[in-house]
Amino acid sequence: MSILSTPIARLDGTPTTLGDLTGGKPALLVNVASKCGLTPQYAGLEELQERYAARGFTVVGLPCNQFMGQEPGTSEEIAEFCSATYGVTFPMTEKIDVNGDDRHEIYRGLVDAPNENGEAGDVTWNFEKFLIAADGTVIARYSPRVEPQDPRLVDAIETLAQ
């Protein structure tokens, strides 16, 4: 089963699949948090969304509270924060776990992909990024400190978003 057919709910609770969220196009999946030192990356992620959406690319935010409780809010609070603070327009999912026994099914396959240092395994922190092709194949994995405008990430998106 492709990760694209995996059920997940939107931030507002509406049932969907990852494939519906991405529209069957390439996407950048990011585990996000509102109270993290890396939270300002929302601005860069929204820039990617605005720049590449017309080319069939999307960012998908997957809120997670597993790293020092840095996403403690309700779905409504997360939505309000993202909209009011960063003008987020890209799709956001329900809050999920990315590691451990309750790891969401989407992340079960993602964590097998190695990052830029060749390391696979658990998500290390908020804002870890997975670039996927239209068919759900992981193209690249980027550590949390890789900024959304990093040339390596942007070049990879340019290649996928035709």
N, C-alpha and C positions, 0 to 999 in steps of 0.2 A: 504494500500500500504506500503510495506517495504521501509525503507530508502535506501535500496540497489538499488531499481529501480528508485530512484530520479535522474532526469537529472542534470548534472553539467558539466562544461567545465574544461578540463585540463588547466594548467598554460599557455600552448601554444595556447589556444583557441579551441582545438579540443573537440567537444561534446562527452560526455561519461555519465556513471552513476557511482554511488558510488560502485555498485556491480562489474562493470568492473574494477575499480581501485583496489578493494580488491581481485579480482579473486574469489569471493565467499568464502574467507577464513577470519579468525579472523583478526582484524585490530585495530590499535590505531589511533584515529582521534584527531588531534591537531590543534587548531587555532594558527597560527604562525605569527610572526612579525620580521622584520629585524633590527629594531632600538629600541629594548626593553632591559632592564636589564637582562631579562631571555633568550635572544637570544642565548647565549652559549649552551642552552639545545639542539640546533640543533645537536651538536656533539654527545650527548647521544642518541638522537633519531636515528641518523644514525648508531650508534653502535647497537641499537636494531634491526634496519633493517638488518644490515649485519649478526647479530647473528641468527636471526630467519627466514629470507626470505626462506631459503631452507626447512624450516618446514611449509611453507604455510602461514606465517604471514607477514603483512606489516604495516608500518606506513603510514599515509596519512596526508600531510600538507595542511591546508586550510587557506591561508593568509587572514588576516582581519586587517582593518585600523580603527576600531572603538575605540581603546583604546589609547587616546592621539596622534592619527595620527602616530603610530609607524610602519606602513607598507605603506609608501607613494609612493613607487616606482611603475613603470609599471611592467607588467608581465615579460618583458625581463630583467629589472633590478633585480627583485626578483630572477629569475632563475639564473642570473649571480652571484649574491651575494651568494646564497645557494650553488651553485656548486663550485665557487672559494674559498669561505671562509670555508665551512664545508664539501665539497665533497658529498653533498646530492644526493642520488640515489633513494630515495623513491618518490612515486608519489605526485605531488603537483597540487592543483586545482587553478582555477581562484580566484581572490580576492572576498570575500563574506562578508556579514553581518551575525553576529551570534546572535545579539540581535535586538530588536525593530521591527518596522512595516515591515522593509525590510529583516528581518531574513530569511536566506536561508532555504528552506524546510527541508534539512537534519537536521538542528538544532532545528526545531520545536518539534520533538520528543525527541531529545537528552536532552534538558534542563529540561525535566520532571524527569530525572534520578537524584537521590540524590548523593551527593559527600560523601567522607569518614566521614563527620560530620553529615550526614543525611539531608543536605540542597539541595533542588532542586531549579530551577529557572534560571534566566539569567546567562550567562557566565560571570565570574567575572573579567577576565583579559586575556592577551595573554598567550598561552601555557597551557590552560586548556585541560585536556586529557579525552577522552572517549574510553574505551576499549569495542569493540563490538565482538560478536560471529559471526561465518560464516553466520548465518541467519539474521544478523543486529540487534539482541537483544543487548541492552546495558548491559554489565556485571558489569562495574564499572566506576565511574567518579572520576577523581583526580584533585585536585586544582592545579593552575599554579606553585606553589612552590614545588610540588612533582617532584623530579628529575627523569629523565628516568631510572636511575639505582636504584631507590628506591626498596628495597626488596619486598614491597607489590605489586608494579606494575610488577616487574620481575616474581614473583611467580605466579601472575595471568596470565601473558603471557605464562609461562611454562605450566600451566594447559591447556590453549587453543591451543597452538601450538604443536600439536602431530605429 
